[in-house]
Amino acid sequence: MAAQLDRDGRGFHILTPVLESTALSKAAGTRVYMKLENVQPTGSFKIRGISYFCQEAAKKGCKHFVCSTGGNAGFATAYAAKKLGIPATIIVPTNTPQATVQKLEEQGTEVEVFGKVWDDAYVKALALAETEGWVNVHPFDHPLIWQGHASMVRELKDLLGHKPGAIILAVGGGGLLAGVVAGLQDVGWQDVPIIAVETKGADSFNAALRAGRLVTLPEITSVAKCLGAKTVSARALECASECQVISQLVDDVEAVQAVELFLDDERLLVQPACGAPLALLYSGRVQQLQREGLLSPDLDSIVVIVCGGSSIQMAGLQALKTQLGMK
C-alpha cells in the first residue's frame, strides 16, 4: 500500500467521492456518476499530478517552484510548495480575475501578472526557471503529472465497482485527458470511450484532431480561461490514437448555463471550464452521439469528471452572465 500511495502522490490530494446525479441522469437518459474533483483541498483535480511532480522535484533538491497558470495549477503548486516548505512564484496572465490573484497571495506565494494569456505567462515562467535551483511546474504537460492524475481512475474503479459506458471530461491543455487515459490503461479499461469537451474559442484540441497535427489558436476568446491553452499538448493528440476520444464543442453560454443548473441541482458552484462537460449532459448531446453511432445505444452509465471550482465565485458568475448578455 505504501508504494501505491507514493506512486499516486497521496498525502496532498484526497480520495474524492463518486455520487450518482438524479438531474444529470435524467438529462442524459442514463445513469450519470460525478467524480467530484472540485472538493480537493485546492478546488480541482490539478493537485493530484502537480503535488506528485513537486514531491519528486523536492527529492532532487528543488529550491523554488515557478508555475504559469490560469488559476487551478497555481493553487495546486502553492499548496504543495507550502506543505514541502519550498517557496513558489506563480505567473498569471492579465485576464486572471483579481479574486484568484488574491487567493493565491493568501497562500503565501509570490504572484506576478504577465501577458495576455497563459501561453505568455508560460514563457515568463520558463525564463525564471533558468535560475539555479528553480523548477518550472508545467500546468499539464509532464509524465509525472499525468501519472498523478491517473490516480482518480484507480479510485473510480474501486468506488464505482463496474466499468462505465463513457467518461466525460474537459480539455484545456490536455493534462486531465492524458491522466485519465493513463488510468484507463492501468486498470484495463482502454475500451471506455472518452468524450472530451471544450468551449468554442478555447478549442485547440478539437483543431488539432481535425488537422491531424498540433494547431496554435490565434487567440483565446472563450470565457473558460482555465481551458485557455492556445496549443494542446502533444500527448493529448497521442491519446486520441490510443483510446476512443470523441471531441465535442459547446459555446460559452451553454457552459455558463450548465454552471447555474449544476448549482441548483447539486448545490455545487464550479467554473465554466467544468461547465463545458456538464453542458454536454444537460443539452441532450449524449443522446445525439448515441444516434450518430459514436456511443452505444445501450449506454448503461457515464462518469463526468467534475474537475474544479477554485476560480469562481457568485460575483464572478454574475459578471460572466453580464458579459455574455445572459439574464
C-alpha positions in Angstrom: 0.0 0.0 0.0 2.9 2.4 0.8 4.2 2.0 -2.8 0.7 2.8 -4.2 0.4 5.9 -2.0 3.9 7.1 -3.1 3.1 6.4 -6.8 -0.1 8.5 -6.5 1.4 11.3 -4.6 -1.1 10.9 -1.7 -0.8 12.9 1.4 -1.5 16.0 -0.7 -4.7 15.1 -2.5 -7.8 13.3 -1.1 -9.9 10.4 -2.3 -12.9 12.1 -3.8 -16.5 10.8 -3.8 -18.3 9.2 -6.7 -22.0 10.2 -6.5 -24.9 9.5 -8.8 -26.7 12.6 -10.0 -30.5 12.3 -10.5 -30.7 15.5 -12.5 -27.8 14.7 -14.8 -29.1 11.1 -15.3 -32.5 12.4 -16.3 -30.9 14.9 -18.8 -28.6 12.3 -20.3 -31.1 9.4 -20.4 -28.7 7.1 -18.5 -27.1 6.9 -15.0 -24.6 9.7 -14.5 -22.0 9.5 -11.8 -20.0 12.5 -10.7 -16.3 12.2 -9.8 -16.1 15.2 -7.5 -12.6 16.6 -8.0 -13.9 20.1 -7.1 -13.7 19.1 -3.4 -10.0 18.6 -3.5 -8.1 20.8 -0.9 -7.2 23.2 -3.7 -10.5 23.0 -5.5 -9.5 21.0 -8.6 -8.0 17.7 -9.8 -4.7 19.6 -10.5 -3.5 18.8 -7.0 -3.1 15.1 -7.9 -0.5 15.4 -10.6 1.2 18.7 -9.6 1.7 17.6 -6.0 3.3 14.4 -7.2 5.6 16.3 -9.6 6.5 18.8 -6.8 7.3 16.0 -4.3 9.6 14.3 -6.9 11.3 17.7 -7.6 11.8 18.3 -3.9 13.6 14.9 -3.6 16.0 16.2 -6.3 16.8 19.4 -4.4 14.4 21.9 -5.8 14.8 25.3 -4.0 12.0 27.3 -5.6 8.9 26.4 -7.7 7.6 28.6 -10.6 4.2 27.9 -12.3 2.3 29.7 -15.0 -1.4 29.3 -14.6 -4.9 30.5 -15.1 -5.7 29.5 -11.5 -6.0 25.9 -10.7 -2.4 24.8 -11.4 -1.3 27.8 -9.3 -3.4 26.8 -6.3 -2.0 23.2 -6.6 1.6 24.4 -6.8 1.2 26.9 -3.9 -0.4 24.2 -1.7 2.3 21.6 -2.5 5.1 24.2 -2.0 3.7 25.2 1.4 3.5 21.6 2.5 7.0 21.0 1.3 8.4 24.2 2.8 9.7 25.5 -0.5 8.9 29.0 -1.9 6.9 29.4 -5.1 6.3 32.1 -7.7 3.0 31.9 -9.6 2.8 33.7 -13.0 -0.8 34.6 -14.1 -2.0 36.3 -17.3 -3.8 39.7 -17.2 -7.2 38.0 -17.8 -7.0 36.3 -14.4 -9.7 37.5 -12.0 -8.4 39.7 -9.2 -10.1 37.3 -6.7 -8.0 34.5 -8.0 -4.8 36.5 -7.6 -5.8 37.4 -4.1 -6.5 33.8 -3.1 -3.1 32.8 -4.5 -1.4 35.5 -2.5 -3.2 34.3 0.6 -1.4 31.0 0.2 1.9 32.8 0.9 3.2 32.7 -2.6 4.6 35.5 -4.8 2.2 36.3 -7.7 3.3 38.0 -10.9 0.9 39.2 -13.6 2.3 38.8 -17.1 1.0 38.6 -20.6 -2.5 38.4 -22.1 -3.0 34.7 -22.0 -1.5 31.6 -20.3 1.0 31.0 -23.2 2.6 34.4 -22.4 2.8 33.6 -18.7 4.4 30.3 -19.6 7.3 32.0 -21.4 7.9 34.2 -18.4 7.9 31.1 -16.1 10.5 29.3 -18.3 12.7 32.3 -18.1 12.5 32.4 -14.3 13.2 28.6 -14.1 16.6 29.3 -15.6 17.6 30.5 -12.1 19.7 27.8 -10.3 17.6 25.6 -8.1 14.3 26.8 -9.6 11.9 24.3 -11.2 9.2 25.0 -13.6 5.9 23.3 -12.8 4.1 22.8 -16.1 0.3 23.0 -15.6 -0.4 20.0 -17.7 2.5 18.7 -19.8 4.7 16.2 -17.9 4.6 12.4 -17.4 4.7 12.7 -13.6 1.7 15.0 -13.7 -0.3 12.5 -15.9 0.8 9.7 -13.6 -0.6 11.6 -10.6 -3.9 12.4 -12.3 -4.3 8.7 -13.2 -5.0 8.0 -9.5 -8.6 9.3 -10.0 -9.3 6.4 -12.4 -7.9 3.8 -10.0 -10.2 5.3 -7.3 -13.1 5.3 -9.7 -12.7 1.6 -10.3 -12.7 0.9 -6.6 -15.6 3.2 -5.8 -17.8 2.5 -8.8 -17.4 -1.2 -8.9 -18.1 -1.5 -12.6 -16.8 -0.2 -15.9 -18.7 2.9 -17.0 -20.1 3.2 -20.6 -18.2 6.5 -21.1 -16.2 9.2 -19.3 -16.9 12.9 -20.0 -14.2 15.5 -19.2 -13.0 19.0 -20.1 -9.9 19.6 -22.2 -7.7 22.6 -21.8 -4.0 21.8 -22.3 -4.7 18.1 -22.2 -3.3 17.1 -18.8 -6.6 15.7 -17.5 -7.1 13.7 -20.7 -3.6 12.3 -20.5 -4.1 11.3 -16.9 -7.4 9.6 -17.5 -6.0 7.7 -20.4 -3.1 6.6 -18.3 -5.5 5.5 -15.6 -7.7 3.6 -18.0 -4.7 1.8 -19.3 -3.6 1.0 -15.7 -7.0 -0.7 -14.8 -7.6 -2.3 -18.2 -10.5 0.0 -19.3 -8.9 1.2 -22.5 -12.2 0.5 -24.4 -14.1 3.1 -22.4 -15.0 6.0 -24.7 -13.8 9.4 -23.6 -15.9 12.5 -24.5 -13.5 15.4 -24.5 -15.3 18.8 -24.3 -14.0 22.3 -25.0 -15.6 25.7 -25.3 -15.5 27.4 -28.7 -12.7 29.9 -28.6 -10.5 27.6 -26.5 -10.7 24.6 -28.8 -7.1 23.8 -29.5 -7.6 20.0 -29.1 -10.5 19.9 -31.5 -8.5 21.9 -34.0 -5.5 19.5 -33.6 -7.7 16.5 -34.2 -9.3 18.0 -37.3 -5.8 18.9 -38.7 -4.1 15.7 -37.6 -1.3 17.8 -36.0 -0.9 20.4 -33.3 -2.5 23.7 -34.1 -1.9 27.0 -32.3 -5.0 29.2 -32.0 -4.5 32.8 -32.9 -6.1 33.8 -29.5 -8.3 32.6 -26.7 -11.8 34.1 -26.9 -13.7 31.9 -24.6 -14.7 32.9 -21.0 -13.5 29.5 -19.8 -10.0 30.8 -19.2 -8.9 27.6 -17.5 -9.2 25.9 -20.9 -7.2 28.6 -22.5 -4.1 26.9 -23.9 -3.5 28.1 -27.5 -1.8 24.8 -28.3 -2.8 21.5 -26.7 -0.1 19.1 -25.5 1.4 16.6 -28.0 0.4 13.8 -25.5 -3.3 14.8 -25.8 -3.1 14.2 -29.6 -1.4 10.8 -28.9 -4.2 9.8 -26.5 -6.7 10.1 -29.4 -4.9 7.3 -31.2 -4.7 5.0 -28.1 -8.3 5.3 -26.9 -11.7 6.3 -28.4 -11.7 10.0 -27.8 -14.8 11.9 -29.0 -14.2 15.6 -29.3 -17.1 17.9 -28.7 -17.6 21.7 -28.5 -20.0 23.8 -26.6 -20.4 27.6 -26.6 -19.7 29.9 -23.6 -23.4 30.5 -22.9 -24.1 26.7 -22.7 -21.1 26.3 -20.3 -22.3 29.1 -18.0 -25.9 27.9 -18.1 -24.7 24.5 -17.1 -22.8 26.1 -14.2 -26.1 27.6 -13.0 -28.1 24.4 -13.5 -25.5 22.4 -11.6 -25.5 24.8 -8.7 -29.3 24.4 -8.4 -29.2 20.6 -8.9 -26.2 19.6 -6.9 -25.5 22.7 -4.7 -22.0 23.0 -6.1 -20.5 26.0 -7.8 -18.0 25.2 -10.5 -16.1 27.2 -13.1 -17.0 27.5 -16.8 -14.3 25.1 -17.7 -16.1 22.5 -15.6 -19.4 23.7 -17.0 -18.4 22.6 -20.5 -18.7 18.8 -20.0 -21.8 19.4 -17.8 -23.3 21.3 -20.7 -23.0 18.3 -22.9 -25.1 16.3 -20.5 -27.7 18.9 -19.9 -28.1 19.7 -23.7 -29.1 16.2 -24.8 -25.8 15.8 -26.8 -25.2 12.3 -25.3 -28.4 11.0 -26.9 -27.3 12.7 -30.2 -23.9 10.8 -30.0 -25.8 7.6 -29.5 -28.0 8.3 -32.6 -24.8 9.0 -34.6 -23.3 5.7 -33.5 -20.4 7.3 -31.6 -21.8 5.9 -28.3 -23.5 2.6 -27.7 -27.3 2.8 -27.8 -27.2 0.6 -24.7 -25.1 3.0 -22.7 -25.7 2.0 -19.0 -23.7 4.7 -17.2 -21.5 7.7 -17.7 -18.9 9.3 -15.4 -18.4 13.0 -15.5 -15.2 14.4 -14.1 -16.3 17.5 -12.1 -12.8 19.0 -12.5 -12.9 22.2 -10.5 -14.3 25.3 -8.9 -11.4 27.1 -7.4 -11.6 30.1 -9.7 -15.3 31.0 -9.5 -17.4 33.0 -7.0 -21.0 34.2 -7.3 -19.9 37.7 -8.2 -17.7 36.2 -11.0 -20.6 34.1 -12.3 -22.8 37.1 -12.4 -20.1 39.1 -14.3 -19.8 36.3 -16.8 -23.6 36.3 -17.4 -23.5 40.1 -18.0 -20.5 39.7 -20.3 -22.4 37.1 -22.4 -25.7 39.0 -22.4 -27.5 36.4 -20.3 -30.4 37.2 -18.0 
